[in-house]
Amino acid sequence: MIYTIGHEETYDKALISMSKDFCKLGHTDNLYGSGEEYQGGSVWELASDAMEYLKANMPRLSAHAVFAVDADWENGDTLQIGNEPFRRLRVTSQILHKCPRGVL
């Protein structure tokens, strides 16, 4: 399990309505049929790392929260691109749940 940041209200609603079909988008060369490349969603190895990024980017990310993603940090599900302070998700992966703020 790894972690991502998402718009809290949108992700909360999607977790209820879509359940197992709610995913974080991985790398694609043809984003929604547009022909554009998408590097993949941003992910962190630890929930605490994602929370630190979230806190460091306030107030811009004030409506966001940390969510668990069903992917693996070490086995090829992520890719480091340049000096980004996170990795990119290589494969589209299920979002499992929101991480409680107090636990981070």
C-alpha positions in Angstrom: 0.0 0.0 0.0 1.2 3.5 -0.9 -0.4 6.9 -0.6 -1.7 9.8 -2.7 -3.3 13.2 -2.2 -6.8 13.9 -3.6 -9.5 16.5 -3.4 -11.2 15.4 -0.1 -14.9 16.0 -1.0 -14.6 14.5 -4.5 -12.6 11.4 -3.3 -15.0 10.8 -0.4 -18.0 10.8 -2.7 -16.3 8.5 -5.2 -15.3 6.1 -2.5 -18.9 5.8 -1.5 -20.5 5.7 -5.0 -17.8 3.8 -6.9 -16.2 1.7 -4.2 -13.8 -0.8 -5.9 -14.0 1.0 -9.2 -12.5 4.2 -7.8 -8.8 4.4 -9.0 -5.9 6.7 -9.2 -4.8 7.0 -12.8 -1.4 5.6 -13.7 0.8 6.5 -16.7 -0.8 6.6 -20.1 0.3 7.7 -23.5 -3.3 8.5 -24.5 -5.1 10.4 -21.8 -8.9 9.9 -22.3 -8.3 9.4 -26.0 -6.7 12.8 -26.4 -3.3 11.5 -27.5 -1.6 13.3 -24.6 0.8 11.6 -22.3 0.0 11.6 -18.6 2.9 10.8 -16.2 0.7 9.2 -13.6 -0.7 10.4 -10.3 1.6 11.5 -7.5 2.3 8.9 -4.8 4.3 8.6 -1.6 5.7 5.6 0.2 4.4 6.6 3.6 1.1 8.4 4.6 3.2 10.7 6.8 5.3 11.8 3.7 2.1 12.6 1.8 0.8 14.6 4.8 4.0 16.6 5.0 3.7 17.5 1.3 0.1 18.5 1.9 1.1 20.7 4.9 3.9 22.3 2.9 1.6 23.2 0.1 -1.1 25.0 2.1 -3.3 26.9 1.4 -3.2 25.6 -2.2 -4.1 22.1 -1.1 -6.3 22.9 1.9 -9.3 21.0 0.4 -7.2 17.8 0.0 -6.5 14.8 2.1 -4.3 11.7 2.0 -5.7 8.4 0.6 -4.3 4.9 0.6 -3.7 3.3 -2.9 -3.5 -0.4 -3.6 0.0 -0.4 -5.2 3.5 -1.2 -4.3 6.4 1.2 -3.8 9.2 -1.2 -4.7 7.8 -3.6 -7.3 7.5 -1.4 -10.4 4.2 0.3 -9.6 5.9 3.7 -9.3 8.4 5.7 -11.2 10.7 8.6 -10.1 10.7 11.5 -12.6 13.5 14.0 -12.2 13.6 15.8 -8.9 9.9 15.6 -8.1 9.3 15.2 -4.4 7.1 12.2 -5.0 6.9 9.3 -7.4 4.4 8.8 -10.2 2.0 5.9 -10.4 2.8 3.6 -13.4 -0.3 1.5 -13.2 -3.9 2.6 -12.5 -4.6 1.4 -9.0 -7.6 1.2 -6.6 -8.0 3.9 -4.0 -8.7 2.0 -0.8 -9.7 4.6 1.9 -9.0 8.0 3.3 -6.3 8.2 6.0 -7.4 9.7 9.3 -5.5 13.0 9.8 -4.8 12.3 13.5 -3.1 9.0 12.8 -0.5 10.5 10.4 
